[in-house]
Amino acid sequence: MRRCIIVSIVLITTACGGSSPTSPEPEPIKQVQQLSVPSHFRGVWAEPDEALARTSRYQANLVILQIDSWGSDLGPLAEQLQSRGIGTMVYVEQVFQAPRSTWDAGWQRVETWVKPLKDAGILWGFHVMDEPALNGRTGIRDEANAYVRQRGYDVFATEWIDYVSDQGTWKSPRPAGVRWYGVTCYDYGTPRTKWHIQNCSEEYARHLDWDVVIGQAFNAGNGIPDQAKWEAIAANRSIVWWVD
């Protein structure tokens, strides 16, 4: 009986007293302003410590971040990129190179790592797998892309020119469901003359579904190609620069 009375008093006190006039008001929920994705972006791949310098050098409004360390804190970088109006994608192939049974654990690490980018409203999507046909990973490409899309994210996909060119006897189609698609075609010059800026340009002209040009910003044997030539190929497309 005594126990019941005590419970009743507690309930009455809670109901009648309400909140104390000195109780702090709950802080309003901060609304994140999402940075919109332009119809054509200018991007560059970079590790976090190179992101600001490279985006400045290539006048980029996108950086595709390569995870250099799971322990790195992206908070300060996210703030600086947000202030400059620069969006991000994150290259996450390492998750999908591992056995399928580990994908969920790997993805949880990704979600933790990119949280500052999401909180800043600058995460546009993920580069899930780079040139899977060239690297013998076509078998898991579609499953990996679907895995990321099922979690509500857009996917950027890339492939090596030899596997999608009209010159080949077998041609891999653009992966289903990806938002952006780019093909790597570099100018190798002599003596490796199969691919050069001219026939790379012709291949892109024939494939309007290759909506992202992979710009070559390194010497593949013929010097560093004229940046303006890659820009011309990307006149009505996005472009992402590979530097190293």
C-alpha angles and dihedrals in degrees: 000000000000091000091055093051093052091052091050092053092051091052093048093049091051093048097046101037097054118179120338114253087234094054111119116251114245113260114252115254109259112237113222114222105221115220106233120233112243119229088243120024135189112221145170134196114239145152112246096261090054098042100095096045094047096046088051093048094051096035087238128175092192134052123191103211121215113210103243095169132004087215097058116113111231094187098100092042092049090054093050094047091048091052090053095046094245120149127208143218123183127223107228107167092124088072092058097042087069124080115289091246090066099050096095093053091045092050091051088059089051092051091051093047096049097043094102089053091051092045089053091050094238104109107111101170146291138289095221105181132005118220096332096181091053091049097044096250102114089115094067099030097095094042091051092048091048091049091058095042091052087061091059101261134126119239132223113201131190136189139185116258097237090065097050104030123117086231092068127088091226123040127195112216125227107281114259119256100011117135097210131028130187134177124213111229114158133188106243098172121195136021089012098055105157093102126034136151094274100055091037086058091048092051091052091048090057094048113058090171088069090087098168122060115211104222118212112226099166139067112266093175101297101065124264106313120241106276091216091063092058089045089055092054088052095049092124099020141062121268132208121189124222107204108178 
